[in-house]
Amino acid sequence: MKYTYEQLAKMIDHSLLHPTMTDQELDEGCRLAAQYGVASVCIKPYAVRRAVELLQGKNVLVGCVIGFPHGNSATESKRYETELACQDGAVEIDMVINIGKALSGDWGHVERDIAAVCEEAHKHGAKVKVIFENDYLAQGGASLSSDDFKRRLCQICEVAGADWVKTSTGYGFVKGPDGKYSYQGATEHDLKLMRVACSAKVQIKAAGGIRTLDDLLMVRELGVSRVGATATAAILEEARRRGFGSEALAVAGKARSSLAGTSEY
């Protein structure tokens, strides 16, 4: 495969979502996004107006999270959050499904929840990425295996009007038997499954664990069009060091990846 620097940069949604992020760090993050020419910044609702101001004329979109990070808000709250974000200038919306309702098998609620956000966003010309939080779905639910559960979510998202399905928030830590919390995020297995489970009109976003250029190249080969990343500078500086520029550079073979998970599904 052959890629340019711009093609790789425009895969990245630069994530500015840490709970402790200050106003100064937000400003610095937006400037970094503009410097590297990424696709978008993905930010918290209160910051949309500021990001729009900072990125005006910079060819970097402003995206906003909704119901983040646990998806527990009432549907009308998510819809209203979406309305406010779009009014403030967001053109992409990353919403979290109601995970508990999904695990309960209340598929009607899950679809209505997603559809409400999609309808509101599309009314304003914005696109929607729907976050599953796959780390919470490892055991499946609603009498479905983990893989069948994720396939069902993909189908529901497509019917509800989603533009992307997305693996994770970056904050879906799971408590293990030892009492410690761990997190996988995007895995090769899940990305392959989600790509096959959706038609071509629904795109795939990988989030959680995309930390190197090889990770980015790997997920692109799996059919991923966007990634959420905080290691943006490191990834794109590596692309420059390895010769990715305005001319397409061939990628020999399959990029090695640190992403967890198997390639079988």
N, C-alpha and C positions, 0 to 999 in steps of 0.2 A: 504494500500500500504506500501511497505517496501523500504527504501532508505538508502544508505550509504552517509557519508560525501562527498566522492569523486563524487558520482553521482550528488549531489546538487551543488558542487563547479564547476563541468564541465558543468553546465547549464549557468554559468555567463560569459558574456562579460563585463569585467571591463571597464567602460566608462571614457575616458580621453579626453573630447571634449570641455570643457568650453572655451569660447573665450579668457579668461584672463590667461589661464594656462601657467605657466612659465616652463623653461627647468628643473628646480629643481623639480617642482611638477610632471612633466612627469616622471622623473627618480624615484621619490618616488612612483608614481602610478604603474610603472612597477614592482618595487620591492615588493610592496604590492600584486600585482597579482601573482607573483611567490611564495610569502610566503603562500598564501591561496590556491594555486593550481587551479586557475580558468581555464576556457576554453581558454579565449583570453583577450587581451587588444584591445579596439576599439579606434583608434587614428586618428589624422589629418594627411594628406599626408606628410607634411614636416618631421614628426617625425618617419616615418617607419624605416629608417635605424638605428636610435638610439635605438628604441625599440627592433629591431632584435638583436642588439649587447647585450643589457641588458638581454634579455630573452633566449639567446643561451643556450641550454641544460637544460632549466627549465620546459619543457613540457607545455608551455603556448604559444598559437598561437598569431600571430600579424594580426590584422584586420585593415582595413583602410576605412574611409568614402569617398564617391565620390559624387560630386554635392551637397555638404552639406552646410547648412541645408535646402535649399529651392528648390533644384532640377532644377534650372533655367539655368544651363550651356547648351551649345549646345551639341548635341549628340557626336560629334567628340571630344569635350573637355572632356566629361565624359569617352570616350573610352581611350583617351590618359592619363588621370589621372589614370585610371585603369592599363594601361600598365606600367607607371612609378612606381606605388605602388607595383605591382607584381615584377618588376625588383629590387626594393629595399628590397623585402622579404615578403611582405604581402601575406597571404594565404587565407584571407577572405576579401570580399568587401561588404560594406554596402552602397548601392546607393539610392538616393532619386529620385522618379519618377518626371517627369515634371508635377507638380500639375495643373498648368493652362491649359496645353494641355488636361489633363484628364478631367477637369471640362468643357472644351469646346467640349468634345466628339470626339476629334481627336485621336481615338483609334489606328490608324495606326502609328502615331508618337510615342505614348506611347510605343507600342510594339517594334518598331524599336529601340527606346532609350534603353529599357531594354535589348533587344537582343544583341545590340552592346557591352554593358558592360559584359553580360554573355559570349559572344563569346570570348572576349579578356581575361577575367579572366580564363575561362576554358582552354584556350590555354596554360596558365601558371600553370595549376593545382590548381587554386584558386576557391573558392566557393563564391556565391553571395547571399546576403540578400537584398531584395527590400523593401524600406520604402515607405509606403502610406501617412503618416501624417494624421491619421484619424480625428484629431481634426478639420482639414480644410474641412472634408467631411460630417459633421453632417447634412447638408441640402441637400445632394445629389448633382446631377448635370447631365447635358446632358440628361435631361428628365427621369432620374432614381432616385429612392429613395436612401437614404443613404446606406441602406443595399444592395440593388441591385447594386449600384455603386461599393461597396467594393467587392461584388461577381464577378463583371465583371473584376475588377483589378486582383483578384486572378486567374481567368481563363487566362487572358493575361500573367501574370507572369509565369504561368506553361508552356504555349505555347512557351514563349520566353526563357525558360531554367533556371529560377530562382531556387535556392536551398532552399531558405527560403522566406517567406513573413513576413514583420515586420510592427508593428503598427505605430511607431512614431520615431521622431528624438530625442525627449526630449526638443525641442525648438519651437514647433508649438503653440505658444501662440495666442489666439483668443481674439479680442477686443469685450467686451460686451457692452450692451446699456448704462452702467454707465461710459464707457470710460476706464474701468480697463481691464487688460489682465489676462486671466486664461488659464489653461491647464489641461487636463485629462490624456492624454497618453493612456496606455493600459487599456481597460475595459474588464470585464468578457464577456459582450455581444459580443464585437468585436472579442475576441479570439475564442469564440465558433463558430461564423459565419465564420471566416477565416479558422478554422480547417475543418469545413464541406465543405467549398467551394473549397478546394484543395484536390488533391489525396494524398495518403500516401507518395508519393515520394517527396512532397514539405513540408518542415518543417515550423514551426511557431516560430517567435521571438517576445516576448513582450518587449516593451521599454516605459519608462515613468510611474512612480508610483510604481515600484517594490522596496519597501524599507524595508520589514521585511521578516523573514523566513516564516511566514504564507502566505505572498504574493507569495513567491517562490513556496511553496508547493501547493497552490491553482492553480497557472497557470500550474504547471506540471500535475496536475490531469486533466486539460483542454486539454492536448495534446501539450503543449508548450515545445520545446526542448532547447531554449536559451532565456535568458533575458539580456537586457542591464541594468546595475546598477552602481550607484556611491556609494551606501551604502553596498558595498561588505563586508567590515570588520565586520560591525554590523550584517549582515545576517549570515555570517559563524561563527562568535563567538557565536551567539545564537544557531546555529546548534550544536556546540560543547557543550554548556551548557546543551542542551536538550538531549545529549547522542548520537547524530549521529556520528558514527565512521567508522571503517573498516568493521564492521558487520552491516548488514541491520537492521534498526530500524523501527518498524511498526509505521505508522501514523494513529491514531484512528480517524475515521470519517473524515469529510471534514474540512480542515484548514480554520479558519476564515480569511477573507481578507478585506483590506481597499480599494481594487480596486473599482472604481466607475462603474456604469452602471448596467443594469438589466441582469438577466440570461436568459431571453426570447429573441428569434430572429426569 
